[in-house]
Amino acid sequence: MNNKFFLVLICLAIITTSCRKELTFETVTTSSNELSICNNATCPEIDIEYVQVSGTTETAQIINESIEYFVKQSMYLGENETGSSAENITQAMTEFVEIYRLHSAEFPDLTAEYFVEITVLPSYNSKELLSLSCRNYLYAGGAHGNGSLQFKNFDPKDGRELYYEDVFDDVAAFEALAENKFRSQQNIPTNTSINATGFRFEDGKFYLPETFGVSKEFITLQYNAYEIASYAAGPTVVEIPISEVKELLKIPIKD
């Protein structure tokens, strides 16, 4: 009986795994043109495109809430350390418009219009891994705006966010590979400091960025402005071919 019981469990596990499907999405686009507050008055330009996981499962809810959080925070101009408390994206857009109008009233010589652009789109989607590319750019006065590219990786089964240790068997080995790629790309000899050409890694030691992106072709490491260099230097991007990291992956990436 015990052997039959375990055999049934194994069969159920196989069936469950084989029936698991990739997540599907709906694309949402919105802009300040759709806000009622902008019907009869000047508004800053807001352009947003993001995906929402289809369905009403708990997994869909978890991932969609994470996407919404990113979009809302990307428009936040307040001073609260915890960020935006807007209940939804429309409210966050409205608050951005209201702050723009407040600043315009306080500084009537303000010449440049505020604007914000946000996109959240899948870069990889399989039964084992969902990777989202999350971009934002916000201008709210001053010499220049601020933008970044972040990545969010999820387990499609339960919506759990995945980090380096969840995707790579040996994070230290991957970090060493990434440093070699970085040095080669930036022409930094192996026997010199990682900061020899002007980068600003803390303590002069290479480290991985907080987030990484996955596609069929590459693992993408993105260091945004100010992370390891000045704003003028712009972002630093390292793309590592999937073929070079296959032996280090816990999760198979299909080409």
C-alpha positions as CSV (number, residue, x, y, z in Angstrom):
1,M,0.0,0.0,0.0
2,N,2.8,2.4,0.9
3,N,4.5,1.8,-2.4
4,K,1.3,2.4,-4.3
5,F,0.6,5.6,-2.3
6,F,4.0,7.0,-3.1
7,L,3.6,6.1,-6.7
8,V,0.3,8.0,-6.8
9,L,2.0,11.1,-5.3
10,I,4.8,11.0,-7.8
11,C,2.3,10.7,-10.7
12,L,0.3,13.6,-9.3
13,A,3.4,15.7,-9.0
14,I,4.4,14.9,-12.6
15,I,0.9,15.8,-13.9
16,T,0.8,19.0,-11.9
17,T,4.2,20.1,-13.2
18,S,3.4,19.2,-16.8
19,C,0.1,21.1,-16.7
20,R,1.6,24.2,-15.3
21,K,1.3,27.0,-17.9
22,E,3.2,30.2,-18.5
23,L,1.6,33.3,-17.1
24,T,-0.5,35.4,-19.5
25,F,-0.7,39.2,-19.5
26,E,-2.9,42.2,-20.3
27,T,-1.1,45.4,-21.3
28,V,-2.4,48.6,-19.8
29,T,-1.6,52.1,-21.1
30,T,-2.6,55.3,-19.5
31,S,-1.6,58.9,-19.6
32,S,-2.4,62.3,-18.0
33,N,-4.8,62.9,-20.8
34,E,-7.2,60.4,-19.2
35,L,-7.3,62.3,-15.8
36,S,-10.4,64.3,-15.1
37,I,-8.1,66.8,-13.3
38,C,-6.5,67.6,-16.6
39,N,-9.7,68.3,-18.6
40,N,-9.6,72.1,-18.2
41,A,-6.2,72.9,-17.0
42,T,-2.5,72.3,-17.9
43,C,-1.0,69.0,-16.8
44,P,2.5,67.6,-16.9
45,E,3.0,64.7,-19.4
46,I,2.5,61.3,-17.9
47,D,2.9,58.2,-20.1
48,I,2.6,54.7,-18.5
49,E,2.6,51.2,-20.1
50,Y,2.6,48.2,-17.9
51,V,1.4,44.6,-17.8
52,Q,-0.9,42.9,-15.5
53,V,-1.0,39.1,-15.0
54,S,-4.3,37.8,-16.2
55,G,-6.7,36.0,-13.9
56,T,-7.7,36.3,-10.2
57,T,-5.3,33.8,-8.6
58,E,-3.2,34.7,-5.6
59,T,-0.1,34.5,-7.8
60,A,-1.6,37.1,-10.2
61,Q,-2.5,39.3,-7.3
62,I,1.0,39.2,-5.7
63,I,2.8,40.0,-9.0
64,N,0.3,42.7,-10.0
65,E,0.6,44.4,-6.6
66,S,4.4,44.5,-7.0
67,I,4.0,46.0,-10.5
68,E,1.6,48.6,-9.2
69,Y,3.9,49.5,-6.4
70,F,6.8,50.2,-8.8
71,V,4.6,52.4,-11.0
72,K,3.3,54.4,-8.0
73,Q,6.7,54.9,-6.5
74,S,8.1,56.1,-9.8
75,M,5.8,59.1,-9.7
76,Y,6.3,60.0,-6.1
77,L,7.7,63.5,-5.4
78,G,7.0,63.7,-1.7
79,E,9.3,63.6,1.3
80,N,7.9,60.6,3.1
81,E,10.6,58.0,3.4
82,T,8.1,55.2,2.9
83,G,7.1,56.6,-0.5
84,S,3.7,57.0,-2.0
85,S,0.6,56.0,-0.1
86,A,-1.7,56.3,-3.1
87,E,-4.3,53.6,-3.2
88,N,-3.9,53.1,-7.0
89,I,-2.1,54.3,-10.1
90,T,-4.7,56.9,-11.0
91,Q,-4.4,58.5,-7.6
92,A,-0.6,58.5,-7.8
93,M,-0.9,60.2,-11.2
94,T,-3.3,62.8,-9.7
95,E,-0.9,63.5,-6.9
96,F,2.0,64.1,-9.4
97,V,-0.2,66.6,-11.2
98,E,-1.1,68.4,-8.0
99,I,2.5,68.7,-6.9
100,Y,3.5,70.1,-10.3
101,R,0.7,72.7,-10.0
102,L,1.8,73.6,-6.4
103,H,5.4,74.1,-7.6
104,S,4.3,76.1,-10.6
105,A,2.4,78.4,-8.3
106,E,5.3,78.8,-5.9
107,F,7.8,79.3,-8.7
108,P,6.0,81.1,-11.6
109,D,9.3,81.4,-13.5
110,L,9.4,77.6,-13.8
111,T,10.0,77.1,-17.5
112,A,10.4,73.3,-18.0
113,E,7.4,71.1,-17.8
114,Y,7.5,68.1,-15.5
115,F,7.0,64.7,-17.0
116,V,7.3,61.0,-16.2
117,E,7.6,57.9,-18.4
118,I,7.1,54.4,-17.0
119,T,7.1,51.0,-18.6
120,V,6.9,47.5,-17.1
121,L,7.2,44.7,-19.6
122,P,8.2,41.0,-19.6
123,S,11.7,40.2,-20.8
124,Y,11.3,36.4,-20.1
125,N,8.4,34.3,-19.3
126,S,8.4,30.5,-18.7
127,K,6.8,28.0,-16.4
128,E,9.8,28.4,-14.0
129,L,10.6,32.1,-14.2
130,L,9.0,35.5,-15.0
131,S,11.4,38.4,-15.5
132,L,10.1,41.9,-15.8
133,S,11.9,45.0,-17.1
134,C,10.9,48.1,-15.1
135,R,11.9,51.5,-16.5
136,N,11.1,54.9,-15.3
137,Y,12.2,58.5,-16.1
138,L,11.0,61.5,-14.2
139,Y,11.8,65.1,-14.7
140,A,10.8,67.5,-11.9
141,G,12.9,70.6,-12.5
142,G,16.6,71.0,-12.2
143,A,19.5,70.3,-14.6
144,H,18.3,66.9,-15.5
145,G,15.8,64.2,-14.8
146,N,16.3,60.9,-13.1
147,G,15.7,57.5,-14.6
148,S,16.5,53.9,-13.9
149,L,16.0,50.3,-15.2
150,Q,15.2,47.7,-12.6
151,F,14.3,44.1,-12.9
152,K,11.9,42.0,-11.0
153,N,12.0,38.2,-11.2
154,F,9.2,36.0,-9.9
155,D,8.3,32.3,-9.4
156,P,5.2,31.8,-11.6
157,K,3.9,29.1,-9.2
158,D,3.4,31.4,-6.2
159,G,4.5,34.9,-7.1
160,R,7.5,34.8,-4.8
161,E,10.2,37.3,-5.8
162,L,13.4,35.6,-6.9
163,Y,16.9,36.8,-6.2
164,Y,20.4,35.7,-7.2
165,E,20.5,32.7,-4.8
166,D,17.2,31.5,-6.2
167,V,18.3,31.5,-9.8
168,F,22.0,30.5,-9.5
169,D,23.5,27.4,-7.8
170,D,26.7,29.2,-7.0
171,V,26.3,33.0,-6.6
172,A,30.0,33.5,-5.9
173,A,31.0,31.7,-9.1
174,F,28.5,33.9,-11.0
175,E,29.8,37.0,-9.4
176,A,33.4,36.0,-10.4
177,L,32.3,35.4,-14.0
178,A,30.5,38.8,-14.0
179,E,33.5,40.6,-12.7
180,N,35.6,39.1,-15.5
181,K,33.0,40.3,-18.0
182,F,33.0,43.7,-16.4
183,R,36.7,44.1,-16.4
184,S,37.0,42.9,-20.0
185,Q,34.2,45.3,-21.2
186,Q,35.7,48.3,-19.3
187,N,39.4,47.5,-20.1
188,I,40.3,47.0,-16.4
189,P,43.3,44.6,-16.0
190,T,42.8,41.8,-13.5
191,N,45.7,42.9,-11.4
192,T,44.4,46.4,-10.7
193,S,41.6,47.9,-8.6
194,I,38.1,47.6,-10.0
195,N,38.0,51.4,-9.6
196,A,41.2,51.9,-11.6
197,T,39.4,53.6,-14.5
198,G,37.1,55.8,-12.4
199,F,34.3,53.6,-11.1
200,R,33.1,54.0,-7.5
201,F,32.6,50.5,-6.1
202,E,32.6,50.7,-2.3
203,D,35.8,49.5,-0.7
204,G,37.2,49.0,-4.2
205,K,35.5,45.6,-4.5
206,F,33.3,44.4,-7.4
207,Y,29.8,43.5,-6.5
208,L,26.6,42.6,-8.4
209,P,23.8,45.1,-8.8
210,E,20.7,44.6,-6.6
211,T,18.6,43.3,-9.5
212,F,19.3,41.3,-12.7
213,G,17.3,40.7,-15.8
214,V,16.7,37.5,-17.7
215,S,16.0,37.0,-21.4
216,K,16.4,34.1,-23.8
217,E,19.8,35.5,-24.8
218,F,21.3,37.2,-21.7
219,I,21.6,37.7,-18.0
220,T,21.6,41.5,-17.8
221,L,23.3,43.4,-15.0
222,Q,22.3,47.1,-14.9
223,Y,24.2,49.6,-12.7
224,N,22.1,52.8,-12.8
225,A,23.4,56.3,-12.6
226,Y,25.2,57.1,-9.3
227,E,25.5,53.4,-8.3
228,I,29.1,52.9,-9.4
229,A,29.8,56.1,-11.4
230,S,28.7,59.7,-11.8
231,Y,25.4,60.7,-13.4
232,A,27.4,62.0,-16.4
233,A,28.8,58.5,-17.0
234,G,25.2,57.1,-17.3
235,P,24.2,53.5,-16.6
236,T,26.7,50.7,-17.0
237,V,25.2,47.5,-18.5
238,V,26.8,44.0,-18.6
239,E,25.1,41.4,-20.7
240,I,26.3,37.8,-20.1
241,P,25.2,35.2,-22.7
242,I,23.0,32.5,-21.3
243,S,25.3,29.9,-22.9
244,E,28.1,31.0,-20.5
245,V,26.0,30.6,-17.3
246,K,24.0,27.4,-18.0
247,E,26.0,25.3,-15.6
248,L,25.4,27.8,-12.8
249,L,21.6,28.0,-13.2
250,K,19.1,26.4,-10.9
251,I,16.3,27.4,-13.3
252,P,16.7,26.4,-17.0
253,I,16.5,29.3,-19.4
254,K,15.1,28.2,-22.7
255,D,16.3,29.8,-25.9
